[in-house]
Amino acid sequence: MKKITPGILFFLLLLCSCNQINNNTNAENKTDARAPGEMHYAPAHTNIGAAGNQTVPDFNVAPKFINKYVQAIAGPNGGPSSWVEHSSLLTENFKHHYRKFSKSGESLDIDPILDANFFPGNGFTILKADTIDGYVTLAGKGKWKDYQLVLKLAQQENNWLVDGAGAINIPEEKRAKR
């Protein structure tokens, strides 16, 4: 058996460390290393969407919208359609898809925004967020913590608004599993 000389050992260590530096540099230069359909999640407790960082969605818009929506459908304000049309938290694209869905007759079995018949009445919190595509998954509070709902945000005129929720403008593969 041959002995490894200190020179060869040094050369091998140098070669391995150079390869490691090159791999780290390549990883840092990638803009989106996700597999197709894979979401890039930000922990719900991070300060995402802080003022001054307009490239990261303000995910706090999602629970604000859905909590107000749940209050609206439970209250006497003319029903969900009227509330949706007047909400300043929604894009015009969302409103268009909502009207289209409502006219299709598909909405007879479920609330299309909540994508269900039964839903948490005591509010939602952020469970996870996709900082690249703007999708955010909300979870119900309390005994409804297993209930999940996916929303999509879009930026319009420096404001982050809801552009999709439940069955409205959310692709089937992105929706919460029921």
VENKA-V132242 format. One record per residue. N is the residue number from 1. PSI is psi in whole degrees, 0 to 359 (* if undefined). Layout:
BEGIN
N/PSI
N/PSI
END
This chain:
BEGIN
1/133
2/148
3/146
4/123
5/157
6/326
7/316
8/318
9/315
10/315
11/316
12/318
13/318
14/317
15/316
16/318
17/325
18/319
19/319
20/318
21/318
22/318
23/319
24/319
25/317
26/320
27/322
28/334
29/348
30/136
31/328
32/95
33/17
34/151
35/156
36/131
37/354
38/135
39/146
40/108
41/140
42/138
43/142
44/339
45/356
46/160
47/74
48/145
49/26
50/152
51/139
52/343
53/82
54/351
55/341
56/125
57/147
58/89
59/346
60/343
61/326
62/303
63/329
64/312
65/306
66/326
67/321
68/323
69/314
70/319
71/320
72/319
73/340
74/344
75/181
76/30
77/30
78/7
79/174
80/323
81/315
82/317
83/315
84/314
85/331
86/358
87/132
88/0
89/1
90/147
91/160
92/328
93/316
94/312
95/321
96/312
97/326
98/314
99/317
100/315
101/317
102/322
103/338
104/341
105/354
106/335
107/7
108/329
109/335
110/162
111/118
112/332
113/320
114/349
115/38
116/167
117/321
118/141
119/162
120/132
121/352
122/16
123/171
124/154
125/162
126/128
127/312
128/158
129/142
130/103
131/345
132/312
133/352
134/11
135/143
136/135
137/125
138/153
139/147
140/160
141/158
142/228
143/351
144/16
145/339
146/348
147/125
148/151
149/133
150/133
151/159
152/138
153/152
154/148
155/130
156/121
157/51
158/14
159/138
160/125
161/161
162/126
163/355
164/149
165/134
166/242
167/358
168/111
169/27
170/123
171/148
172/319
173/345
174/344
175/154
176/142
177/137
178/*
END
